[in-house]
């Protein structure tokens, strides 16, 4: 018998989050494909359309969970964020990882940026004249956790983050040139 992912989340939240069992389970998007975010892309599939101005934070990768996510995406290339969240939580329940997060979002120093969406539905911003992927916190769900504050789940729900390779790189963009 498999354990429902909500139960896995609740068990983990009680042990690791300030809100305990009251921490809401952010399921992630059941429509957005997780592959571009796990594999990375250097530029949008053109044409890209301008959407709106959004709040953007810097983030960095949890390399262990990223490697797990890459293996899942390789096996299931069309998996959504919600499906990937469920798989990471199952693996967490099996002891393969201790946290669900693929990305750590630094919740200080957000900037307003114009968001673009490419032909494939992936979102980007332009930073220093270069395209950078910008992931929605809402789409990523429980795969993104907060850093720089006391609670991993204290993320602004309607913002985006730039998934940098390392914390050092993410912190180098805190001044946003």
Protein Blocks (a to p, Z undefined) as FASTA:
>chain_A
ZZdfklmmmmmmmmmpmnlmmlccdebjakbcfklmmnopabdcdddddfbdcddddddd
dfklmmmmmmmmmmmmmbcfklmmmmmmmmmmnopacbfbfbdcdfehiacddddddfko
pacddeehiacddddfklnmmmbccehiablklccfkbcddddfbfklmmmmmnoZZ
